[in-house]
Amino acid sequence: MDENITPEPVAPETENAPEAAPAVAQIATFAERTEELPLAPAVAADEPPAGRVSRSVMEEEPVASAAAVQPSPSIRLEKKHPLAIRWMHWINFPVLAAMIWSGLLIYWGDSDIPAKHAHQVYRVGIGSWTLFRFFPEWFWTWYGAAYKITVGLGYHLFFMWFFMLNGLAYVLYTWISGEWRYLVPTKNSFKEAIQVTLHDLGIRKEPLPHRKFNGAQQIAYTAVILMGFGSLVTGLAIYKPSQAHLITLALGGYEMARWFHFWLTMGYCVFFVIHIAQVAKAGWNNFRSMVSGYEIVRESDPPYVPER
């Protein structure tokens, strides 16, 4: 009976246990060794590895430092000349040039033959002695002024109205807008004008004060306005000596009115030469301010403020 009994099947795990015993022993040995090692510090779940943290900081540092050292502006645009001032300035330049050109055409009739005119108002000398008479013969040949007196009179009387209206508009606008507070000389302007002259000659090295107009400019520009008024008054005395006889007498007579009128014209010519030379010396920034109205200045420079 015992021989017919079939043995029960053995489970695979039990059947393979002897073969797996060495592996189990290795695992147990590794676990024992692990327990003997010191524990590593705990790392938060959201904390990145150390190597990644240092790299992230290195990547962010340049951005932060670049924002910290970003340079501030060193220059700025400063409003200098209003639009009306610029328009009247550029209108006056060609008008006054036309007045001088046509006035010299008129004057040729007096200067052509020096001995013909006993008054000789257009000369430099003392008494009957003449050092210099305006102008030499080569100048009139170059100027092409011969026998163009009527042409000169026509242009002179035509542009006279533009000169007068533009000058009147300039004076009114300067007064109403308050621009006169920058322009009219102060008690310190004459002293500063000497300093400006020495600076332009290279004798004085200290920088000039940052203002819209320095002392020399205030005196020169105010003088030109007064010269324009003088030209209108003396011109009226020459043009209508009978109707404006009170003005003619106040000026010392017809000949003196002509003398004043001529030397005012020579004053404009001197002003033109100096003004253009100063503009060229000051550079493009100064010239551009009379075109656009703005000047480029240093950020540290104070804004333009009136002196009154």
Secondary structure by P-SEA (a helix, b strand, c coil): cccccccccccccccccccaaaaaaaaaaaaaaaaacccccccccccccaaaaaaaaaaaaaaaaaaaacccccbbbbbcccaaaaaaaaaaaaaaaaaaaaaaaaacccccccccccccccccccccccccccccaaaaaaaccccaaaaaaaaaaaaaaaaaaaaaaaaaaaaaaccccccccccaaaaaaaaaaaaaacccccccccccccaaaaaaaaaaaaaaaaaaaaaaaaaccccaaaaaaaaccaaaaaaaaaaaaaaaaaaaaaaaaaaaaacaaaaaaaaccbbbbccccccccccc
